[in-house]
Amino acid sequence: MASETPNMTKTEKNLWSAIVGEALAYLKYNAYAHRALEEGLPEVAQVFQEVAGAETIHGLNHLRVSGDIGSTLENLRTVTEGESKEFSTMYPRMIRDAQDEGRKDAADSFSLAMERERHHLDVFTRALDQLEARQTVVVAQPAPAEETVEGPQSREQTQFAPVAANDLDTFVSAAIELDRERWRVASLGRIREVVFGAQDGILSTVALVTSVAVALDSQTAVLVAGLAAAAAGTISMATGAYLGSRAEQDVQRAEIAREAQEIEEKPAEELAELVVIFQREGRTFEEARRMADEIAEDKELWLRTLVEKELGISPDETTNPIKDAAAMGLSFLLAASVPIIPHVVLTGTAAISVSVAGALVALFVLGSLKGRLVQKSPILQGLEILGIGAVSAAIGFALGDGKGPSKKPAVWPTRSPKTRNYG
C-alpha cells in the first residue's frame, strides 16, 4: 500500500489516511517546536517534540498493520521507484504549477526538494545494487564444510569462551555486588542524619550545661537541665527525621503510581517518551525505537525505566523512616551525653573544663570521620566543626558568667515616707 488506490477497502483507505495524517502531524509539531525555540519557549518546544514522537509511533504502527513494510530488499525497490517518480514527474509538475500561479516561494521549495530527491535516488540505487550483488554472491557460494568437534572454534566461540567457563561465579558475584553497592549508598545517605544529629546534640548540650554550670554552680541543676535538653532534643530530632523521610517516601510512591497509570491509559505517549529519552542520550531514532519496543514488552521493566530516567527516582526503596529516625535520635542522644557525663563525676571548674574539652574532641573526631567518608580532608573537616563547637561553648560560658545578660539582682528604688505637717 505505497499509495491510496481505488481498489482499497475502507479499512485500507482509513489506514492510509491515518498514516498521512500522522506523518503530517509529525512534521507540523517539529516545525512548531522550532518556532517555539526561536521565540525563547523551550518548555513549549519540548511538548511539541514529545507529541511529535508519539505521532511517529502511531504512524509506524499503522504502517505495520497495513503490510507496507517488507524485507529490506523489497523496501529498497519500493523507495527507489518512489524517489524516481518524485524526481522525474511529481516535482517538475509542481514547479510548473507554482510558477504559473506566481508562487516563487513554493517553486523554490519544490526545486530544492527535487535536487535532494536526485541525491536520495542515487543513494538508494547504490544500496539496492550492493544488496542484490551481496545476495547473489551468497547464493553462489558453496556451503562450508562442517567442522568436527575438535576443529577450530569460531570467532564468537573463542571470544566468549572464557566468560562461559566461569559465568556462574562471575554473574553471581556481580549480582551480589550490585545489591551491596545499592545499600551501601543508602547507608552513606543516612550519614547525613547521623552527622547532623550528633553535631546538634553536642553543640546545643555543651552550650546549655556550660551556661547552667557557670551561672548556678549546682551539679543537680546542671544534670537536670542537660538530661532534659537531651531527652527533648532526641524526641524532636527523631520525629523530624521520621516525618521527613515518610513524606519523601509517600511522594515517590505517588509519582511511581501515576507513571504506572499513564502506561496503562496512554501507552503510545509513554512509549514515545521512552524513545525521546534514549534519543537525548545520543542514540539514533531507530536505535531508540528498537530499545523502547524491547523494554515495553515487559511492563515492569517499562515502568522501572521511565521512573529512573524520566523522574530520576529509584524504584527500589532504600529509605526507611524508622531507621532514619533511629539514626537521628540515637546519634543526638549519644552525642549529647558527652558534655553531660563529666558533670556526673566532677563538679565546679573541673567538670566544666572536662565537659568542654570532651565535646571539642568529639566534634573533631566527628568532623574527621565525615571528611573520610566524603573524600575530603579529615583535618580540615575536623577543625571546621571543632571551631563551631568552641564558639558554642564560649557563648554558653559568657551567658552563665554574666557577660551576656547581667547577673546582678535588680535594685528597686525606695521612697522615704513623707512627713505630714499637722502644724
PADODO-617315 format. One record per residue (C-alpha): residue in one letter; x, y, z; residue number from 1. Coordinates in nm, 3 decimals. Example, Ala and Ser with C-alpha at 12.3 -4.5 7.8 and 13.67 -1.06 7.14 Angstrom:
2
   res      east     north        up     n
     A     1.230    -0.450     0.780     1
     S     1.367    -0.106     0.714     2
END
This chain:
423
   res      east     north        up     n
     M     0.000     0.000     0.000     1
     A     0.253     0.256    -0.119     2
     S    -0.028     0.499    -0.201     3
     E    -0.406     0.517    -0.198     4
     T    -0.573     0.331    -0.488     5
     P    -0.939     0.284    -0.591     6
     N    -0.925    -0.090    -0.517     7
     M    -0.861    -0.038    -0.145     8
     T    -1.108    -0.147     0.118     9
     K    -1.244     0.110     0.361    10
     T    -1.006    -0.008     0.631    11
     E    -0.708     0.015     0.395    12
     K    -0.811     0.368     0.294    13
     N    -0.852     0.462     0.660    14
     L    -0.508     0.321     0.738    15
     W    -0.358     0.522     0.454    16
     S    -0.533     0.840     0.568    17
     A    -0.413     0.778     0.923    18
     I    -0.054     0.728     0.804    19
     V    -0.063     1.052     0.606    20
     G    -0.223     1.235     0.897    21
     E     0.036     1.112     1.149    22
     A     0.322     1.199     0.913    23
     L     0.180     1.547     0.860    24
     A     0.132     1.595     1.234    25
     Y     0.493     1.487     1.297    26
     L     0.621     1.749     1.051    27
     K     0.394     2.020     1.188    28
     Y     0.479     1.958     1.552    29
     N     0.852     1.963     1.481    30
     A     0.810     2.287     1.289    31
     Y     0.610     2.430     1.579    32
     A     0.884     2.318     1.818    33
     H     1.147     2.506     1.615    34
     R     0.930     2.817     1.620    35
     A     0.885     2.789     1.997    36
     L     1.263     2.767     2.039    37
     E     1.307     3.075     1.822    38
     E     1.061     3.259     2.047    39
     G     1.251     3.153     2.361    40
     L     0.996     2.897     2.482    41
     P     1.193     2.572     2.526    42
     E     0.933     2.418     2.758    43
     V     0.665     2.454     2.487    44
     A     0.908     2.319     2.226    45
     Q     0.961     2.011     2.439    46
     V     0.585     1.949     2.448    47
     F     0.565     1.970     2.069    48
     Q     0.862     1.734     2.028    49
     E     0.726     1.477     2.271    50
     V     0.387     1.470     2.099    51
     A     0.562     1.452     1.760    52
     G     0.739     1.140     1.884    53
     A     0.403     0.991     1.979    54
     E     0.267     1.066     1.631    55
     T     0.566     0.881     1.484    56
     I     0.484     0.578     1.695    57
     H     0.123     0.587     1.576    58
     G     0.228     0.614     1.212    59
     L     0.473     0.325     1.240    60
     N     0.203     0.107     1.396    61
     H    -0.033     0.191     1.109    62
     L     0.239     0.105     0.855    63
     R     0.298    -0.233     1.014    64
     V    -0.072    -0.316     1.019    65
     S    -0.109    -0.209     0.656    66
     G     0.161    -0.454     0.548    67
     D     0.357    -0.178     0.377    68
     I     0.686    -0.283     0.541    69
     G     0.854    -0.572     0.361    70
     S     1.205    -0.709     0.356    71
     T     1.496    -0.469     0.321    72
     L     1.536    -0.564    -0.044    73
     E     1.166    -0.502    -0.110    74
     N     1.176    -0.173     0.079    75
     L     1.474    -0.052    -0.124    76
     R     1.298    -0.136    -0.450    77
     T     0.986     0.046    -0.333    78
     V     1.165     0.365    -0.229    79
     T     1.380     0.365    -0.543    80
     E     1.068     0.358    -0.756    81
     G     0.904     0.627    -0.544    82
     E     1.205     0.859    -0.547    83
     S     1.234     0.819    -0.923    84
     K     0.872     0.927    -0.971    85
     E     0.915     1.224    -0.738    86
     F     1.227     1.341    -0.920    87
     S     1.107     1.284    -1.277    88
     T     0.734     1.353    -1.259    89
     M     0.590     1.491    -0.937    90
     Y     0.820     1.781    -0.855    91
     P     0.859     1.910    -1.216    92
     R     0.477     1.931    -1.238    93
     M     0.457     2.107    -0.901    94
     I     0.725     2.356    -1.003    95
     R     0.537     2.444    -1.325    96
     D     0.210     2.490    -1.137    97
     A     0.374     2.715    -0.879    98
     Q     0.539     2.926    -1.148    99
     D     0.211     2.960    -1.339   100
     E     0.040     3.085    -1.022   101
     G     0.319     3.326    -0.935   102
     R     0.426     3.137    -0.621   103
     K     0.802     3.176    -0.645   104
     D     0.848     3.072    -0.282   105
     A     0.674     2.741    -0.342   106
     A     0.861     2.688    -0.669   107
     D     1.194     2.742    -0.492   108
     S     1.096     2.497    -0.217   109
     F     0.994     2.234    -0.474   110
     S     1.318     2.287    -0.669   111
     L     1.531     2.241    -0.360   112
     A     1.343     1.925    -0.268   113
     M     1.378     1.790    -0.623   114
     E     1.755     1.831    -0.610   115
     R     1.766     1.642    -0.283   116
     E     1.543     1.370    -0.431   117
     R     1.807     1.323    -0.701   118
     H     2.062     1.258    -0.429   119
     H     1.823     1.027    -0.244   120
     L     1.764     0.827    -0.562   121
     D     2.140     0.782    -0.614   122
     V     2.190     0.669    -0.253   123
     F     1.903     0.420    -0.260   124
     T     2.007     0.286    -0.600   125
     R     2.362     0.217    -0.482   126
     A     2.233     0.047    -0.168   127
     L     1.995    -0.167    -0.377   128
     D     2.270    -0.268    -0.619   129
     Q     2.505    -0.360    -0.335   130
     L     2.241    -0.566    -0.156   131
     E     2.141    -0.753    -0.473   132
     A     2.507    -0.823    -0.553   133
     R     2.569    -0.946    -0.198   134
     Q     2.274    -1.184    -0.212   135
     T     2.392    -1.313    -0.549   136
     V     2.737    -1.385    -0.408   137
     V     2.590    -1.558    -0.103   138
     V     2.370    -1.783    -0.317   139
     A     2.659    -1.869    -0.549   140
     Q     2.897    -1.967    -0.268   141
     P     2.915    -2.337    -0.179   142
     A     2.806    -2.437     0.170   143
     P     3.102    -2.454     0.410   144
     A     3.210    -2.796     0.527   145
     E     3.106    -2.884     0.879   146
     E     3.383    -2.869     1.132   147
     T     3.439    -3.153     1.371   148
     V     3.416    -3.109     1.745   149
     E     3.792    -3.098     1.761   150
     G     3.811    -2.840     1.483   151
     P     3.889    -2.473     1.528   152
     Q     3.634    -2.266     1.718   153
     S     3.452    -1.976     1.561   154
     R     3.549    -1.620     1.643   155
     E     3.240    -1.582     1.861   156
     Q     3.314    -1.903     2.047   157
     T     3.674    -1.801     2.103   158
     Q     3.572    -1.456     2.220   159
     F     3.313    -1.568     2.474   160
     A     3.460    -1.900     2.587   161
     P     3.647    -1.752     2.887   162
     V     3.324    -1.596     3.013   163
     A     3.125    -1.917     2.969   164
     A     3.381    -2.117     3.165   165
     N     3.313    -1.935     3.490   166
     D     2.996    -1.741     3.412   167
     L     2.809    -1.866     3.721   168
     D     3.062    -1.732     3.973   169
     T     3.107    -1.412     3.773   170
     F     2.741    -1.322     3.744   171
     V     2.652    -1.430     4.098   172
     S     2.932    -1.210     4.229   173
     A     2.814    -0.924     4.009   174
     A     2.457    -0.955     4.139   175
     I     2.577    -0.957     4.500   176
     E     2.798    -0.656     4.434   177
     L     2.510    -0.462     4.278   178
     D     2.291    -0.520     4.584   179
     R     2.577    -0.436     4.818   180
     E     2.653    -0.111     4.637   181
     R     2.289    -0.001     4.639   182
     W     2.254    -0.047     5.013   183
     R     2.599     0.098     5.075   184
     V     2.491     0.419     4.902   185
     A     2.170     0.418     5.106   186
     S     2.374     0.380     5.425   187
     L     2.602     0.665     5.322   188
     G     2.292     0.877     5.267   189
     R     2.189     0.804     5.625   190
     I     2.520     0.951     5.743   191
     R     2.355     1.290     5.698   192
     E     2.113     1.206     5.978   193
     V     2.393     1.071     6.198   194
     V     2.627     1.367     6.147   195
     F     2.353     1.625     6.184   196
     G     2.209     1.458     6.493   197
     A     2.546     1.413     6.664   198
     Q     2.663     1.763     6.582   199
     D     2.342     1.921     6.709   200
     G     2.349     1.703     7.020   201
     I     2.699     1.813     7.118   202
     L     2.668     2.181     7.025   203
     S     2.333     2.252     7.190   204
     T     2.408     2.050     7.502   205
     V     2.759     2.181     7.569   206
     A     2.634     2.539     7.543   207
     L     2.345     2.467     7.781   208
     V     2.531     2.274     8.052   209
     T     2.824     2.516     8.044   210
     S     2.591     2.812     8.087   211
     V     2.399     2.649     8.374   212
     A     2.716     2.524     8.547   213
     V     2.880     2.867     8.541   214
     A     2.565     3.052     8.643   215
     L     2.431     2.829     8.923   216
     D     2.726     2.618     9.038   217
     S     2.480     2.337     9.115   218
     Q     2.551     1.982     9.000   219
     T     2.184     1.885     9.028   220
     A     2.070     2.181     8.819   221
     V     2.329     2.105     8.553   222
     L     2.228     1.738     8.528   223
     V     1.856     1.813     8.522   224
     A     1.899     2.079     8.253   225
     G     2.132     1.861     8.045   226
     L     1.917     1.546     8.064   227
     A     1.601     1.742     7.987   228
     A     1.765     1.901     7.684   229
     A     1.898     1.563     7.567   230
     A     1.558     1.395     7.600   231
     A     1.369     1.676     7.429   232
     G     1.626     1.701     7.151   233
     T     1.622     1.325     7.091   234
     I     1.244     1.318     7.055   235
     S     1.240     1.627     6.836   236
     M     1.518     1.513     6.602   237
     A     1.385     1.157     6.567   238
     T     1.032     1.279     6.497   239
     G     1.153     1.528     6.238   240
     A     1.364     1.266     6.061   241
     Y     1.075     1.017     6.058   242
     L     0.822     1.264     5.921   243
     G     1.061     1.398     5.658   244
     S     1.162     1.052     5.537   245
     R     0.799     0.935     5.537   246
     A     0.690     1.236     5.333   247
     E     0.966     1.175     5.079   248
     Q     0.867     0.809     5.055   249
     D     0.499     0.895     5.004   250
     V     0.580     1.142     4.728   251
     Q     0.796     0.888     4.543   252
     R     0.528     0.619     4.570   253
     A     0.264     0.857     4.437   254
     E     0.483     0.951     4.139   255
     I     0.552     0.586     4.058   256
     A     0.181     0.504     4.079   257
     R     0.098     0.795     3.849   258
     E     0.356     0.678     3.595   259
     A     0.213     0.324     3.606   260
     Q    -0.136     0.461     3.544   261
     E    -0.013     0.661     3.244   262
     I     0.142     0.347     3.095   263
     E    -0.197     0.173     3.120   264
     E    -0.402     0.466     2.991   265
     K    -0.164     0.627     2.738   266
     P     0.086     0.360     2.628   267
     A     0.167     0.528     2.297   268
     E     0.264     0.856     2.463   269
     E     0.472     0.678     2.727   270
     L     0.647     0.474     2.459   271
     A     0.721     0.795     2.271   272
     E     0.866     0.947     2.588   273
     L     1.097     0.648     2.619   274
     V     1.211     0.696     2.259   275
     V     1.280     1.065     2.323   276
     I     1.477     0.981     2.638   277
     F     1.702     0.737     2.451   278
     Q     1.749     0.988     2.168   279
     R     1.864     1.250     2.417   280
     E     2.120     1.000     2.541   281
     G     2.280     1.007     2.195   282
     R     2.109     0.718     2.015   283
     T     1.956     0.738     1.670   284
     F     1.581     0.725     1.631   285
     E     1.592     0.366     1.505   286
     E     1.811     0.254     1.794   287
     A     1.592     0.438     2.044   288
     R     1.274     0.292     1.895   289
     R     1.415    -0.061     1.897   290
     M     1.524    -0.031     2.260   291
     A     1.189     0.118     2.360   292
     D     0.998    -0.164     2.187   293
     E     1.205    -0.429     2.364   294
     I     1.161    -0.265     2.704   295
     A     0.786    -0.212     2.652   296
     E     0.736    -0.587     2.617   297
     D     0.783    -0.609     2.995   298
     K     0.558    -0.359     3.174   299
     E     0.751    -0.383     3.498   300
     L     1.077    -0.305     3.316   301
     W     0.899    -0.030     3.122   302
     L     0.780     0.134     3.443   303
     R     1.120     0.097     3.611   304
     T     1.297     0.257     3.314   305
     L     1.061     0.555     3.298   306
     V     1.076     0.606     3.674   307
     E     1.456     0.606     3.673   308
     K     1.519     0.805     3.353   309
     E     1.222     1.043     3.346   310
     L     1.153     1.104     3.715   311
     G     1.504     1.040     3.848   312
     I     1.363     0.813     4.120   313
     S     1.495     0.472     4.218   314
     P     1.206     0.222     4.219   315
     D     1.390     0.023     4.486   316
     E     1.306     0.190     4.815   317
     T     1.625     0.244     5.010   318
     T     1.484     0.500     5.252   319
     N     1.340     0.369     5.577   320
     P     1.165     0.625     5.800   321
     I     1.213     0.416     6.114   322
     K     1.584     0.364     6.050   323
     D     1.630     0.732     5.966   324
     A     1.453     0.833     6.287   325
     A     1.658     0.587     6.493   326
     A     1.983     0.709     6.339   327
     M     1.899     1.072     6.405   328
     G     1.762     1.021     6.758   329
     L     2.034     0.785     6.883   330
     S     2.314     0.996     6.739   331
     F     2.172     1.304     6.913   332
     L     2.131     1.122     7.245   333
     L     2.479     0.966     7.244   334
     A     2.645     1.289     7.139   335
     A     2.453     1.491     7.400   336
     S     2.582     1.259     7.672   337
     V     2.943     1.359     7.600   338
     P     2.926     1.704     7.769   339
     I     2.687     1.576     8.041   340
     I     2.888     1.278     8.175   341
     P     3.174     1.488     8.325   342
     H     2.919     1.669     8.545   343
     V     2.810     1.334     8.691   344
     V     3.151     1.260     8.845   345
     L     3.301     1.609     8.874   346
     T     3.189     1.949     8.992   347
     G     3.288     2.309     8.951   348
     T     3.562     2.424     8.718   349
     A     3.695     2.071     8.666   350
     A     3.359     1.948     8.540   351
     I     3.323     2.244     8.306   352
     S     3.675     2.204     8.167   353
     V     3.644     1.830     8.107   354
     S     3.295     1.873     7.957   355
     V     3.405     2.136     7.707   356
     A     3.728     1.951     7.622   357
     G     3.543     1.623     7.568   358
     A     3.286     1.795     7.348   359
     L     3.556     1.958     7.134   360
     V     3.744     1.629     7.093   361
     A     3.420     1.452     6.996   362
     L     3.341     1.724     6.743   363
     F     3.687     1.697     6.587   364
     V     3.657     1.317     6.559   365
     L     3.309     1.353     6.408   366
     G     3.433     1.602     6.150   367
     S     3.733     1.383     6.063   368
     L     3.512     1.079     6.006   369
     K     3.281     1.283     5.787   370
     G     3.580     1.404     5.585   371
     R     3.698     1.048     5.523   372
     L     3.354     0.937     5.409   373
     V     3.304     1.226     5.167   374
     Q     3.663     1.213     5.037   375
     K     3.766     1.549     5.183   376
     S     4.049     1.648     5.416   377
     P     3.973     1.489     5.758   378
     I     4.179     1.750     5.942   379
     L     4.008     2.047     5.777   380
     Q     3.665     1.896     5.831   381
     G     3.751     1.824     6.194   382
     L     3.885     2.174     6.256   383
     E     3.578     2.328     6.096   384
     I     3.332     2.158     6.326   385
     L     3.568     2.199     6.625   386
     G     3.568     2.575     6.568   387
     I     3.190     2.581     6.569   388
     G     3.189     2.387     6.895   389
     A     3.438     2.624     7.056   390
     V     3.220     2.923     6.967   391
     S     2.914     2.746     7.108   392
     A     3.090     2.666     7.438   393
     A     3.222     3.023     7.463   394
     I     2.873     3.164     7.418   395
     G     2.740     2.935     7.689   396
     F     3.020     3.034     7.927   397
     A     2.965     3.403     7.860   398
     L     2.594     3.375     7.926   399
     G     2.648     3.189     8.251   400
     D     2.929     3.417     8.369   401
     G     2.720     3.727     8.331   402
     K     2.898     3.865     8.024   403
     G     2.572     3.820     7.846   404
     P     2.263     3.921     8.045   405
     S     2.351     4.084     8.379   406
     K     2.372     3.857     8.688   407
     K     2.330     4.146     8.933   408
     P     1.998     4.144     9.114   409
     A     1.766     4.423     9.028   410
     V     1.762     4.705     9.285   411
     W     1.425     4.864     9.316   412
     P     1.430     5.233     9.420   413
     T     1.282     5.303     9.763   414
     R     1.092     5.612     9.852   415
     S     1.124     5.758    10.201   416
     P     0.792     5.822    10.367   417
     K     0.684     6.179    10.356   418
     T     0.634     6.355    10.685   419
     R     0.300     6.512    10.726   420
     N     0.285     6.853    10.867   421
     Y    -0.005     6.873    11.106   422
     G     0.105     7.211    11.228   423
END
